[in-house]
Amino acid sequence: MDGLTISRLLTAETLGFHIIWATIGVGLPIFISIAEAWGIYKKDPHYILMARRWTRGFVITVAVGVVTGTCIGLMLSLLWPRFMQVAGNTISLPLFMETFAFFFEAIFLGIYLYTWDRFRTPIYHWLTSIPIILGSTMSAVFITTVNAWMNTPAGFSVKNRTLTNIRPLEAMLNPATPTKVAHVLSSAYLTGAFLLASIAAYSILKGHQHVYFQKALRLTMVSGFILAIATLIAGDLSGKFLAKHQPEKLAAAEWHFETQRHAPLVVGGILDPETLEVRYGIEIPSALSILAKGSPSAEVIGLNDFPRHLWPPLYVHYLFDLMVGIGFYLIFISAVFLFLWAKKGWNEWHPWVMRGILAGGPLSFLAIEAGWIYAEVGRQPWMIRGMMTVKEGVTTSEHTLPVFWIFTFLYFALGIIAVTVLIRLFRNKTPESELADRNIIL
């Protein structure tokens, strides 16, 4: 493999591994805070225990996220030095602010961890969870603005192939930022909800019928349904953004080749690479026009309007379908649970419902991975859209293969260690036993 291929593989591996822990880091704090607040309001020890146990696991994921986030910084410098040379001054502010947001989160996470039962009024302890939410959320916002800038670069002038007159705030608030940030945050919160729900569903399937798990599942499923709808809305706005600013990316996702009105939306199918004919796909009439511009008669630009060498890889269609399909599944399964809960005499704890919720946990992470791969690969061949291709940004070093194996081993070891620690952290520490102990120690 050449240096470009190795660099792309290692970057993809790093981002794919990091996004798991980063999503947990953004998605969990809000549920920790909600559980503790509800427990204080209702004087319910079960919700207080949820906050304690979820925080215990959250700390481990934050630690791994710090390591993998640092690796991403190293990747930018080691593998993509020419990209950093061109874009460094423009994206340095959000990168710095992301680091600041993390330290802000870490400081209050330490305070939150070590001040349980130290306040006479429990609400003061709960208040320390708010900065954790703000820090984790703003960390995601700042780093997302960097990715958004790569899609719609702004905030600079070009002179002799050099970026001058840098305007950092304008760069951060580029056209892609609003929809990208909304989609990233809503999907991270949604994934956090289904991660916690799947753990509760698994415990119920294993025969643990304690009310703690039932309350945890109800809390996360109510939140999950709301967040799934919010993510659907954010995805719709993202589709309309792509139709306006990155039409080739949307066209590739839908295998839409000819510019036309009443453009159909293609679900599934197999593409013939020679004739570009779609076989076995399901066409929904005018749906792509509605997704792109909100009107069934709207004109949607096709891929044939762009030079063939600027087409994104057409396999992104499968990633797009996977992401959207999982999103609708999460809406469906959370709605089923809430419907059964609302109907007196109906069993929302039925094993098949629990299995459906359990599947929602890993599926939500799969949707996150598919969405990010689509976001990055769908921008190809550009690294900075319209300015720098991936080939132009990569390192010229011939020693990328050893780096690849070093970081691959690191991620493999980190994954095993993190999972082992999380399992041992909760092994033989059931909610029943912890509720019986008034002095619960984190």
MITI-859641 format. One line per 2 residues: number of its first residue (from 1); their letters; for each residue x negated, y, z of C-alpha. Coordinates in Angstrom, 2 decimals, decimal comma, padded with zeros to 5 digits. Each point is the difference from the previous one (the first is absolute). Example, Ala and Ser with C-alpha at 12.3 -4.5 7.8 and 13.67 -1.06 7.14 Angstrom:
1 = AS = -012,30 -004,50 007,80 | -001,37 003,44 -000,66 $
! end
This chain:
1 = MD = 000,00 000,00 000,00 | -001,16 003,52 -000,72 $
3 = GL = -000,27 002,74 002,60 | 003,34 001,54 -000,97 $
5 = TI = 001,90 -003,26 000,47 | -001,67 -000,72 003,34 $
7 = SR = 000,65 003,57 001,21 | 003,65 -000,23 -000,96 $
9 = LL = 000,40 -003,39 001,69 | -001,65 001,14 003,22 $
11 = TA = 002,03 003,22 000,10 | 003,20 -001,96 -000,60 $
13 = ET = -000,96 -002,49 002,71 | -000,77 002,81 002,45 $
15 = LG = 003,22 001,89 -000,68 | 002,08 -003,19 000,05 $
17 = FH = -001,39 -001,02 003,39 | 000,10 003,49 001,48 $
19 = II = 003,58 000,70 -001,04 | 001,25 -002,80 002,26 $
21 = WA = -001,48 001,55 003,13 | 000,62 003,57 -001,08 $
23 = TI = 003,69 -000,73 -000,57 | 000,30 -001,54 003,47 $
25 = GV = -001,87 002,98 001,44 | 002,49 002,42 -001,52 $
27 = GL = 003,15 -002,09 000,39 | -000,17 -001,24 003,60 $
29 = PI = -000,41 003,14 002,17 | 003,47 001,30 -000,79 $
31 = FI = 001,61 -003,28 001,19 | -002,13 -000,06 003,14 $
33 = SI = 001,24 003,50 000,79 | 003,64 -000,80 -000,83 $
35 = AE = -000,04 -003,14 002,17 | -001,44 001,81 003,01 $
37 = AW = 002,34 002,97 -000,41 | 003,05 -002,27 -000,23 $
39 = GI = -001,20 -002,01 002,96 | -000,37 003,14 002,12 $
41 = YK = 003,39 001,32 -001,11 | 001,80 -003,31 000,66 $
43 = KD = -002,18 -000,96 002,98 | -000,57 -003,26 -001,86 $
45 = PH = -003,25 -001,87 000,81 | 000,24 -002,04 -003,20 $
47 = YI = -000,65 003,02 -002,21 | -002,81 001,20 002,25 $
49 = LM = -001,58 -003,43 -000,34 | 000,35 000,22 -003,80 $
51 = AR = -002,02 003,21 000,02 | -002,65 -001,60 002,20 $
53 = RW = -000,35 -003,16 -002,08 | 000,11 001,78 -003,35 $
55 = TR = -002,65 002,46 001,18 | -002,22 -002,87 001,04 $
57 = GF = 000,00 -001,42 -003,52 | -000,12 003,44 -001,62 $
59 = VI = -003,37 000,79 001,62 | -001,62 -003,00 -001,71 $
61 = TV = 001,31 001,00 -003,42 | -001,25 003,56 000,49 $
63 = AV = -003,49 -001,31 000,75 | -000,07 -002,04 -003,21 $
65 = GV = 001,47 002,92 -001,95 | -002,86 002,23 001,16 $
67 = VT = -002,57 -002,45 -001,36 | 001,72 -000,47 -003,35 $
69 = GT = 000,65 003,74 -000,33 | -003,72 000,62 000,50 $
71 = CI = -000,69 -002,58 -002,70 | 002,13 001,98 -002,45 $
73 = GL = -002,14 003,05 000,67 | -003,10 -002,08 -000,71 $
75 = ML = 001,58 -001,32 -003,21 | 000,53 003,53 -001,30 $
77 = SL = -003,64 000,89 000,59 | -001,61 -003,31 -001,02 $
79 = LW = 002,13 -001,05 -002,95 | 001,49 003,24 -001,33 $
81 = PR = -002,69 002,67 000,50 | 000,78 001,88 -003,21 $
83 = FM = 003,63 000,27 001,02 | -001,04 001,47 003,35 $
85 = QV = -002,44 002,33 -001,73 | 002,81 001,44 -002,11 $
87 = AG = 002,88 -000,15 002,48 | -001,75 000,21 003,38 $
89 = NT = 000,45 003,73 000,56 | 003,66 -000,18 -000,98 $
91 = IS = 001,05 -002,94 002,19 | -002,33 000,65 002,94 $
93 = LP = 002,63 001,93 002,02 | 002,64 -002,79 000,13 $
95 = LF = -002,74 -002,57 000,68 | -001,21 002,08 002,94 $
97 = ME = 003,56 000,58 001,23 | 000,70 -003,73 -000,19 $
99 = TF = -002,95 -000,64 002,32 | 001,20 002,72 002,36 $
101 = AF = 003,50 -001,49 000,05 | -001,43 -003,40 000,89 $
103 = FF = -001,99 001,38 002,93 | 003,09 001,87 001,15 $
105 = EA = 001,94 -003,29 -000,09 | -002,80 -001,95 001,73 $
107 = IF = -000,26 002,45 002,89 | 003,70 -000,18 000,81 $
109 = LG = 000,09 -003,75 -000,57 | -002,58 -000,34 002,77 $
111 = IY = 002,08 002,26 002,24 | 003,14 -001,97 -000,82 $
113 = LY = -001,66 -003,34 000,74 | -001,45 000,88 003,38 $
115 = TW = 002,80 002,09 001,49 | 002,74 -002,64 000,24 $
117 = DR = 001,80 000,36 003,36 | -002,23 002,92 000,98 $
119 = FR = 002,66 002,67 -000,43 | 002,80 000,39 002,49 $
121 = TP = 002,28 000,91 -002,89 | -000,30 -002,58 -002,83 $
123 = IY = 000,91 002,54 -002,67 | -003,41 001,65 000,43 $
125 = HW = -001,67 -003,22 -001,06 | 002,36 -000,26 -002,97 $
127 = LT = -000,95 003,52 -001,10 | -003,58 -001,17 -000,53 $
129 = SI = 001,28 -002,31 -002,77 | 001,07 002,95 -002,15 $
131 = PI = -003,58 001,10 -000,86 | -000,77 -003,60 -000,96 $
133 = IL = 002,84 000,08 -002,53 | -001,12 003,40 -001,29 $
135 = GS = -003,64 -001,08 -000,28 | 000,71 -003,25 -001,83 $
137 = TM = 002,54 001,63 -002,30 | -002,20 002,97 -000,87 $
139 = SA = -002,93 -002,33 -000,61 | 002,11 -001,74 -002,64 $
141 = VF = 001,16 003,33 -001,42 | -003,50 001,40 -000,43 $
143 = IT = -001,48 -003,10 -001,63 | 003,05 -000,31 -002,27 $
145 = TV = -000,56 003,54 -001,28 | -003,40 -001,15 -001,25 $
147 = NA = 001,58 -002,81 -001,99 | 002,70 002,38 -001,22 $
149 = WM = -002,69 002,42 -001,20 | -001,58 -002,78 -002,08 $
151 = NT = 003,36 -000,41 -001,76 | 000,75 003,71 -000,50 $
153 = PA = -003,24 001,94 000,56 | 000,48 003,65 000,95 $
155 = GF = -001,64 002,80 001,99 | -003,08 000,73 -002,10 $
157 = SV = -001,33 001,46 -003,22 | -002,27 -001,80 -002,47 $
159 = KN = -003,18 001,63 -001,28 | -002,63 -001,95 -001,94 $
161 = RT = 001,53 -003,32 001,16 | -000,36 001,16 003,62 $
163 = LT = 002,84 000,72 002,45 | -000,19 003,60 001,18 $
165 = NI = 002,23 002,44 001,89 | 001,09 -002,80 002,35 $
167 = RP = 003,35 000,60 001,76 | 000,26 -002,81 002,57 $
169 = LE = 003,57 000,61 001,14 | 001,25 000,12 -003,58 $
171 = AM = -001,88 -003,23 -000,65 | 001,66 -001,67 002,98 $
173 = LN = 003,44 001,28 -000,97 | -000,26 -001,27 -003,57 $
175 = PA = 003,16 -001,06 -001,89 | -000,31 -003,69 001,02 $
177 = TP = -000,31 000,68 003,74 | 003,69 000,33 001,06 $
179 = TK = 001,29 -003,21 -001,58 | -003,14 -002,01 000,77 $
181 = VA = -000,04 001,01 003,67 | 003,73 -000,70 000,37 $
183 = HV = -000,38 -003,45 -001,53 | -003,11 -000,90 002,02 $
185 = LS = 001,51 001,03 003,34 | 003,43 -001,53 -000,50 $
187 = SA = -001,48 -003,30 -001,21 | -002,51 -000,10 002,89 $
189 = YL = 002,76 000,55 002,57 | 002,16 -002,59 -001,76 $
191 = TG = -002,80 -002,55 000,04 | -000,60 000,69 003,69 $
193 = AF = 003,68 -000,66 000,71 | 000,01 -003,32 -001,85 $
195 = LL = -003,29 -001,10 001,52 | 001,46 000,35 003,49 $
197 = AS = 003,34 -001,46 -001,11 | -001,66 -003,06 -001,52 $
199 = IA = -001,87 -000,67 003,25 | 003,27 000,13 001,96 $
201 = AY = 001,77 -002,18 -002,58 | -002,81 -002,56 000,16 $
203 = SI = 000,30 -000,15 003,79 | 003,75 -000,54 -000,22 $
205 = LK = -000,48 -002,76 -002,58 | -002,48 -001,65 002,40 $
207 = GH = 002,76 -000,18 002,61 | -000,78 003,09 002,06 $
209 = QH = 003,48 001,39 000,53 | -001,05 002,61 002,55 $
211 = VY = 001,90 003,27 -000,30 | -003,35 001,80 -000,49 $
213 = FQ = -000,32 -001,43 -003,53 | 003,62 000,74 -000,83 $
215 = KA = -000,37 003,62 001,03 | -003,27 000,29 -001,93 $
217 = LR = 001,64 -001,38 -003,12 | 002,99 002,31 000,23 $
219 = LT = -002,22 003,05 000,48 | -002,24 -000,85 -002,94 $
221 = MV = 002,81 -001,06 -002,34 | 001,95 003,22 000,51 $
223 = SG = -003,20 001,93 -000,67 | -000,92 -002,31 -002,88 $
225 = FI = 003,30 000,54 -001,81 | -000,26 003,78 000,28 $
227 = LA = -003,64 -000,02 -001,11 | 000,70 -002,37 -002,90 $
229 = IA = 002,58 002,46 -001,34 | -002,46 002,87 000,52 $
231 = TL = -002,69 -001,94 -001,89 | 002,44 -000,64 -002,84 $
233 = IA = 000,68 003,74 -000,25 | -003,74 000,76 000,11 $
235 = GD = -000,57 -002,55 -002,76 | 002,69 001,60 -002,14 $
237 = LS = -001,66 003,41 000,43 | -003,35 -001,57 -000,90 $
239 = GK = 001,49 -001,39 -003,21 | 001,26 003,43 -000,99 $
241 = FL = -003,41 001,48 000,81 | -001,73 -002,55 -002,23 $
243 = AK = 002,40 000,70 -002,86 | -001,04 003,66 000,11 $
245 = HQ = -003,70 -000,13 000,89 | -001,22 -003,53 -000,86 $
247 = PE = 002,42 -001,36 -002,63 | -002,47 -002,62 -001,23 $
249 = KL = -000,16 -001,51 003,50 | 003,79 -000,35 000,23 $
251 = AA = 000,21 -001,32 -003,58 | -002,62 -002,67 000,75 $
253 = AE = 001,92 -001,08 003,11 | 003,16 -000,50 -002,06 $
255 = WH = -001,56 -001,23 -003,26 | 001,62 002,97 -001,67 $
257 = FE = -001,73 000,53 -003,35 | 002,28 002,18 -002,13 $
259 = TQ = 001,15 003,45 001,06 | 003,78 -000,10 000,16 $
261 = RH = 003,16 001,09 001,72 | 002,08 -002,45 002,03 $
263 = AP = -003,24 -001,82 000,79 | 000,59 -003,42 001,58 $
265 = LV = -001,76 -001,19 003,13 | -001,73 -003,37 -000,46 $
267 = VG = 000,00 -002,45 002,91 | -002,37 -002,97 -000,19 $
269 = GI = -000,81 -001,50 -003,38 | -003,14 -001,05 -001,84 $
271 = LD = -001,83 002,35 -002,35 | -001,50 -001,17 -003,28 $
273 = PE = -003,34 001,89 -000,13 | -000,09 -000,07 -003,80 $
275 = TL = 003,51 001,09 -000,93 | 000,78 001,78 003,32 $
277 = EV = 003,36 -001,77 000,06 | 001,54 -000,78 003,38 $
279 = RY = 001,45 -003,47 000,39 | 002,28 -001,27 002,76 $
281 = GI = 000,27 003,45 001,56 | 003,24 001,44 001,34 $
283 = EI = 000,85 003,39 -001,49 | 002,18 002,39 001,97 $
285 = PS = 001,39 002,52 -002,52 | -000,90 003,67 000,59 $
287 = AL = -001,42 -000,81 003,46 | -003,50 001,25 -000,85 $
289 = SI = 001,41 003,33 -001,21 | 001,86 000,31 003,31 $
291 = LA = -003,10 -000,92 002,00 | -002,20 002,39 -001,98 $
293 = KG = 002,23 003,04 -000,33 | 003,29 -000,69 001,75 $
295 = SP = 002,08 -000,21 -003,19 | 000,88 -003,05 -002,14 $
297 = SA = -000,49 002,04 -003,19 | -003,40 001,43 001,02 $
299 = EV = -002,96 -000,59 -002,31 | -002,83 -002,07 001,46 $
301 = IG = -003,47 000,14 -001,59 | -001,37 -003,33 -001,19 $
303 = LN = -003,55 -001,37 000,03 | -000,32 000,27 -003,77 $
305 = DF = -000,20 003,77 000,40 | -003,42 -000,47 001,64 $
307 = PR = -003,28 -001,28 -001,47 | -000,35 -003,71 000,60 $
309 = HL = -003,30 000,41 001,90 | 001,80 002,18 002,58 $
311 = WP = 002,67 -002,59 000,78 | 000,01 -001,38 003,55 $
313 = PL = -000,28 -003,81 000,26 | 003,44 -001,35 -000,82 $
315 = YV = 000,00 -002,55 002,81 | 000,97 002,85 002,34 $
317 = HY = 003,58 -000,80 -001,03 | -000,08 -003,08 002,24 $
319 = LF = -001,36 002,02 002,92 | 002,73 002,60 -000,43 $
321 = DL = 002,71 -002,67 -000,13 | -001,43 -001,75 003,05 $
323 = MV = -000,10 003,20 002,03 | 003,54 001,03 -000,94 $
325 = GI = 001,40 -003,50 000,41 | -001,39 -000,34 003,52 $
327 = GF = 001,37 003,44 000,87 | 003,51 -001,08 -000,93 $
329 = YL = -000,45 -003,25 001,92 | -000,90 001,92 003,17 $
331 = IF = 003,13 002,11 -000,38 | 002,08 -003,14 -000,51 $
333 = IS = -001,28 -002,04 002,95 | 000,17 002,90 002,46 $
335 = AV = 003,54 000,81 -001,20 | 001,04 -003,66 000,48 $
337 = FL = -001,30 000,00 003,57 | 001,73 003,28 000,85 $
339 = FL = 003,26 -001,16 -001,58 | 000,01 -003,23 002,02 $
341 = WA = -000,88 001,93 003,15 | 002,93 002,38 -000,56 $
343 = KK = 002,46 -002,89 -000,49 | 001,12 -001,37 003,34 $
345 = GW = -000,23 -003,75 000,17 | -002,46 -000,21 -002,91 $
347 = NE = -003,48 -001,38 000,61 | -002,73 002,45 -000,97 $
349 = WH = -002,53 -002,43 001,53 | 000,70 -002,70 -002,55 $
351 = PW = -003,24 -001,82 -000,97 | 000,31 000,95 -003,66 $
353 = VM = 000,34 003,68 000,90 | -003,04 -000,32 002,26 $
355 = RG = -001,94 -001,69 -002,81 | 000,97 002,81 -002,34 $
357 = IL = -001,26 002,62 002,44 | -003,15 -002,03 000,67 $
359 = AG = -000,73 000,00 -003,75 | 000,47 003,77 -000,03 $
361 = GP = -003,21 000,52 001,98 | -002,52 -001,45 -002,47 $
363 = LS = 002,11 001,14 -002,95 | -000,16 003,61 001,16 $
365 = FL = -003,81 -000,19 000,05 | 000,05 -001,63 -003,44 $
367 = AI = 002,07 002,95 -001,24 | -002,54 002,43 001,48 $
369 = EA = -002,83 -001,81 -001,80 | 001,91 -000,15 -003,30 $
371 = GW = 000,92 003,67 000,26 | -003,57 001,13 000,59 $
373 = IY = -001,40 -002,16 -002,78 | 002,62 001,43 -002,34 $
375 = AE = -000,86 003,52 001,15 | -003,72 -000,48 -000,66 $
377 = VG = 000,02 -002,26 -003,06 | 002,86 001,96 -001,55 $
379 = RQ = -002,30 003,04 -000,14 | -002,59 -001,88 -002,09 $
381 = PW = -002,17 000,69 -001,89 | -000,22 003,23 002,00 $
383 = MI = -001,66 000,40 003,37 | 000,94 003,68 000,00 $
385 = RG = 002,86 000,22 -002,44 | -000,95 001,90 -003,14 $
387 = MM = -003,49 000,78 001,27 | -002,08 -003,06 000,91 $
389 = TV = 000,38 -003,64 -000,95 | -000,90 -002,84 002,33 $
391 = KE = -003,05 -000,79 -002,15 | -001,25 003,55 000,38 $
393 = GV = 000,28 -000,03 003,79 | -001,72 -003,28 000,84 $
395 = TT = -003,53 -000,44 001,31 | -002,87 -000,89 -002,32 $
397 = SE = -001,67 -002,17 002,66 | -000,75 -003,61 -000,91 $
399 = HT = 000,29 -001,22 003,60 | 003,77 -000,02 000,48 $
401 = LP = 000,39 -003,79 000,26 | -001,77 -000,35 003,40 $
403 = VF = 002,15 002,85 001,32 | 003,10 -001,84 -001,22 $
405 = WI = -000,88 -003,17 001,92 | -000,96 001,90 003,17 $
407 = FT = 003,32 001,80 000,18 | 001,96 -003,10 -001,01 $
409 = FL = -001,50 -001,86 002,95 | 000,73 002,98 002,28 $
411 = YF = 003,69 000,06 -000,94 | 000,29 -003,77 000,35 $
413 = AL = -001,54 000,14 003,48 | 002,09 003,00 001,04 $
415 = GI = 003,19 -001,71 -001,10 | -000,74 -003,17 001,97 $
417 = IA = -001,11 001,89 003,11 | 003,00 002,34 -000,04 $
419 = VT = 002,55 -002,79 -000,41 | -001,71 -002,13 002,67 $
421 = VL = -000,04 002,87 002,49 | 003,66 000,84 -000,67 $
423 = IR = 001,05 -003,63 000,52 | -001,95 -000,35 003,23 $
425 = LF = 001,27 003,36 001,20 | 003,57 -001,29 000,13 $
427 = RN = -000,57 -003,71 000,55 | 001,64 -001,15 003,24 $
429 = KT = 001,19 003,55 000,65 | 003,70 -000,20 -000,68 $
431 = PE = 002,36 002,92 000,59 | 001,61 -002,01 002,81 $
433 = SE = -003,27 -000,37 001,89 | -000,93 003,65 -000,52 $
435 = LA = 003,41 001,21 001,12 | -000,46 -002,01 003,19 $
437 = DR = -003,24 001,84 000,65 | 000,65 003,58 000,99 $
439 = NI = -003,64 000,95 -000,45 | -000,36 -000,66 -003,70 $
441 = IL = -003,61 000,67 -000,99 | -000,92 000,92 -003,55 $
! end
